[in-house]
Amino acid sequence: MFRLVHISDIHLPLHLPALPPLQVLMSKRITGYLNWKMNRRGVMKNNALTDLVDHIAVTGDLVNLALDAEIDRARQWLEQLGPAENVSVVPGNHDAYIRGALDRAIERWRPYLTGDTPRDDFPFPYLRQRGAVALIGVNTGIATAPFMATGLFDEAQEKATETLLQ
């Protein structure tokens, strides 16, 4: 039996000073910081799954504000969760919170975003086959203006996903 666990919207707790530098918050991050500070701060604890499953799919929002320190911390959390061949990641809109954040997340999390046949170009979509199970990771996360959370599934990713499905 293949045991797959899907977890989403981890929003790893921030370990920040009382208030990050204002120049860091002068963007969409200010609304995310206030939301975390007032609503989410004590919700998610850092307890990792252990040897209970064969594969873990982590989709969307590993971080809150896409700060470099959060992206690095998420990489450390992924390493604690399991080896890259047993953990598949698809970033979410918070991981692409501001322009350039998704590229930094992809760079740091690449082993967890790489299909069985690595590619040099943008990693989405990717395919991982584990026994009779095929995991296809697609990503719609894009940077958006404050108070918006939209995504984009462009034609290139659509065609590549269709090819993988065939």
C-alpha positions as CSV (number, residue, x, y, z in Angstrom):
1,M,0.0,0.0,0.0
2,F,1.3,3.5,-0.9
3,R,0.6,6.1,1.8
4,L,0.4,9.7,0.5
5,V,-0.1,12.6,2.8
6,H,-1.1,16.0,1.4
7,I,-0.6,19.1,3.5
8,S,-1.3,22.6,2.4
9,D,-1.0,26.2,3.6
10,I,1.6,25.5,6.3
11,H,2.3,29.2,6.8
12,L,5.4,28.3,9.0
13,P,5.4,30.6,12.1
14,L,7.5,33.7,11.7
15,H,10.5,34.1,13.9
16,L,11.0,37.8,13.5
17,P,11.8,40.7,15.7
18,A,8.7,42.5,17.1
19,L,8.6,44.5,13.9
20,P,10.6,43.8,10.7
21,P,12.4,46.8,9.2
22,L,9.9,49.2,7.6
23,Q,11.7,49.1,4.2
24,V,10.9,45.4,4.1
25,L,7.3,45.9,4.9
26,M,6.7,48.8,2.4
27,S,4.9,46.5,0.0
28,K,2.1,44.0,0.1
29,R,4.0,42.5,3.0
30,I,2.5,45.0,5.4
31,T,-1.0,43.5,5.1
32,G,0.4,40.0,5.4
33,Y,2.4,41.0,8.5
34,L,-0.7,42.5,10.2
35,N,-2.8,39.5,9.3
36,W,-0.2,37.2,10.8
37,K,0.3,39.3,13.9
38,M,-3.5,39.6,14.6
39,N,-4.8,36.2,13.4
40,R,-2.3,33.5,12.6
41,R,0.5,33.9,15.0
42,G,-0.2,31.0,17.3
43,V,-2.0,28.6,15.0
44,M,0.7,26.5,13.3
45,K,3.3,24.8,15.3
46,N,6.5,23.2,13.8
47,N,5.7,19.5,14.2
48,A,6.9,17.5,11.3
49,L,5.5,14.2,10.0
50,T,7.9,11.3,10.5
51,D,8.0,7.7,9.2
52,L,4.2,7.3,8.9
53,V,4.0,7.7,5.2
54,D,5.6,6.9,1.9
55,H,5.4,10.4,0.3
56,I,4.3,13.9,1.4
57,A,2.9,16.5,-1.0
58,V,3.2,20.0,0.4
59,T,1.2,22.5,-1.6
60,G,0.9,26.2,-1.2
61,D,2.0,28.8,1.3
62,L,5.0,27.4,3.2
63,V,5.7,31.0,4.3
64,N,3.8,34.1,5.2
65,L,5.6,37.2,3.7
66,A,8.2,35.6,1.4
67,L,11.1,37.1,3.3
68,D,14.4,35.6,2.5
69,A,14.8,34.3,6.1
70,E,11.3,32.6,5.8
71,I,12.3,30.9,2.6
72,D,15.5,29.6,4.1
73,R,13.6,28.4,7.2
74,A,11.1,26.6,5.0
75,R,14.0,24.8,3.3
76,Q,15.2,23.7,6.8
77,W,11.7,22.6,7.6
78,L,11.5,20.6,4.4
79,E,14.8,18.9,5.2
80,Q,13.4,17.9,8.6
81,L,10.2,16.6,6.9
82,G,12.1,14.2,4.8
83,P,14.4,13.7,1.9
84,A,13.5,15.4,-1.4
85,E,12.7,12.2,-3.1
86,N,9.9,11.6,-0.5
87,V,8.6,15.2,-0.4
88,S,7.0,17.0,-3.3
89,V,6.4,20.8,-3.1
90,V,4.3,23.2,-5.0
91,P,4.5,26.9,-3.9
92,G,1.5,29.0,-3.2
93,N,0.6,32.7,-3.5
94,H,2.3,33.6,-0.2
95,D,5.5,32.0,-1.5
96,A,5.3,34.3,-4.5
97,Y,4.1,37.2,-2.4
98,I,6.2,39.9,-4.1
99,R,8.1,40.1,-7.3
100,G,11.2,37.9,-7.2
101,A,10.1,35.8,-4.2
102,L,9.0,32.8,-6.2
103,D,12.4,32.7,-8.0
104,R,14.2,32.7,-4.6
105,A,11.9,30.0,-3.2
106,I,12.4,27.8,-6.3
107,E,16.2,28.3,-6.0
108,R,16.2,27.2,-2.3
109,W,13.5,24.5,-2.6
110,R,14.6,23.1,-6.0
111,P,15.3,19.5,-4.9
112,Y,11.6,19.3,-3.7
113,L,10.3,20.8,-6.9
114,T,12.3,18.6,-9.3
115,G,10.6,15.9,-11.3
116,D,12.1,12.4,-11.9
117,T,13.5,13.8,-15.1
118,P,15.2,17.1,-14.1
119,R,14.9,20.1,-16.5
120,D,17.0,23.2,-16.8
121,D,14.0,25.5,-17.5
122,F,11.3,26.5,-15.1
123,P,10.4,23.5,-13.0
124,F,6.6,23.5,-13.5
125,P,4.9,21.3,-14.3
126,Y,7.0,18.4,-12.9
127,L,6.2,14.7,-12.7
128,R,7.2,12.3,-10.0
129,Q,6.1,8.6,-10.3
130,R,6.1,6.6,-7.1
131,G,4.9,3.1,-7.8
132,A,1.4,3.3,-9.3
133,V,1.0,6.9,-8.3
134,A,1.9,9.9,-10.5
135,L,2.3,13.3,-8.9
136,I,2.2,16.3,-11.2
137,G,3.2,19.6,-9.6
138,V,1.8,22.7,-11.3
139,N,2.1,26.2,-10.0
140,T,-0.2,29.2,-10.3
141,G,1.5,31.5,-7.7
142,I,2.3,35.0,-8.9
143,A,3.1,38.3,-7.2
144,T,0.0,40.4,-6.9
145,A,-1.1,43.8,-5.6
146,P,-2.2,44.2,-1.9
147,F,-5.5,42.6,-1.0
148,M,-5.3,40.3,-4.0
149,A,-4.6,36.6,-4.2
150,T,-4.8,35.4,-7.8
151,G,-2.8,33.0,-9.9
152,L,-1.9,32.3,-13.4
153,F,-1.9,28.9,-15.3
154,D,-0.4,30.0,-18.6
155,E,-0.6,28.2,-21.9
156,A,2.9,26.8,-21.7
157,Q,2.3,25.2,-18.4
158,E,-1.1,23.9,-19.7
159,K,0.5,22.2,-22.7
160,A,3.3,20.8,-20.7
161,T,0.8,19.4,-18.1
162,E,-1.3,17.9,-20.9
163,T,1.9,16.1,-22.2
164,L,2.7,14.7,-18.8
165,L,-0.9,13.5,-18.4
166,Q,-0.7,11.6,-21.6
